[in-house]
Amino acid sequence: MDYIKVNRDTWNKRTDLHTQSSFYNIPMFKNGRNSLNPIELALLPDVKDKSLLHLQCHFGQDTLSWARLGACVTGVDLSPTAIEYANELKQNLNLEATFIESNVYDFDAINQQLFDIVYTSYGVLNWLQDLNRWAKVIANSLQAGGTLCLVEFHSFNELLNGYSYFHDSEPTIEEEGTYTENCDGTKSKTVTWSHSISDIINSLIQAGLTIESFDEYPYSPYDCFEGLEYVHDKGYQLLHKGHQVPLVFSIKARKGC
Ligand SMILES: C[S@@+](CC[C@H](N)C(=O)[O-])C[C@H]1O[C@@H](n2cnc3c(N)ncnc32)[C@H](O)[C@@H]1O
């Protein structure tokens, strides 16, 4: 099976739904709303005039939010539909950004630039089979002293949702609907892999990055899993036997000089 093609087709279909959803709320974004969350804003408090590469940028709202904060942004995504929409959004809002259609793994081969920051977030790693290759692409894209900022849904919650915690070389292949509220019941094939937290951290260490911080959060900014409850001013939490489940984690890492 051509896993990349299967996932690309699915993300093309999902993008059409997502751009119409209140989950992504494009009208508010066009009115100036920043789509970034307190977690990543605290990790990257000053992006002004920094070059920022956003891997798996979807249709570019977060990429363009970094641009609104002064970063010189490049977004990369597998889905041509997402990249086409990101370019439309950029033009519509008259913002500066470069959007590139590419598989993360192939970005190395076409990229000529070294970035101050690589950013990637919320729902990215489970689409990738080989984290060692992913981490090398990040290390090769950063300039000396540059920063990786990863904010991702926590692998522990995947376990509670019936997926493996540990990596299996065989992917999970499912027919799934998407996570936005306007999911029309249409299902598409998805090919995904689990990654334990230690695998994620070790892939970055092996690529030569120094981990500066690793944090876990009991609240998700997004209402995208079963059983979540909203807590005022905090986000969405999940209780397991009365205790909070870690829903999100972040890693900040630096490439040596
Ligand atoms: C859940 S979305 C990321 C959402 C992102 N946090 C945002 O800005 O809304 C996952 C994205 O990963 C992309 N993707 C999946 N596999 C990929 C790959 N191998 N290379 C590049 N992008 C990929 C999909 O096209 C999709 O846009």
The ligand as a Gaussian input file, in Angstrom:
#p B3LYP/6-31G(d) Opt

LIG

0 1
 C       -3.721000      17.355000      12.281000
 S       -3.026000      18.223000      10.947000
 C       -1.975000      19.355000      11.745000
 C       -2.811000      20.424000      12.270000
 C       -2.047000      21.668000      12.615000
 N       -1.741000      21.662000      14.010000
 C       -2.851000      22.882000      12.253000
 O       -2.219000      23.884000      11.929000
 O       -4.075000      22.875000      12.220000
 C       -1.864000      17.073000      10.255000
 C       -1.261000      17.574000       8.942000
 O       -0.163000      16.701000       8.633000
 C       -0.085000      16.584000       7.225000
 N        0.714000      15.396000       6.924000
 C        0.414000      14.093000       7.166000
 N        1.440000      13.295000       6.794000
 C        2.407000      14.115000       6.295000
 C        3.699000      13.900000       5.751000
 N        4.210000      12.678000       5.636000
 N        4.417000      14.972000       5.329000
 C        3.895000      16.241000       5.421000
 N        2.673000      16.510000       5.936000
 C        1.939000      15.460000       6.371000
 C       -1.543000      16.505000       6.775000
 O       -1.698000      16.837000       5.414000
 C       -2.201000      17.508000       7.742000
 O       -2.328000      18.776000       7.147000

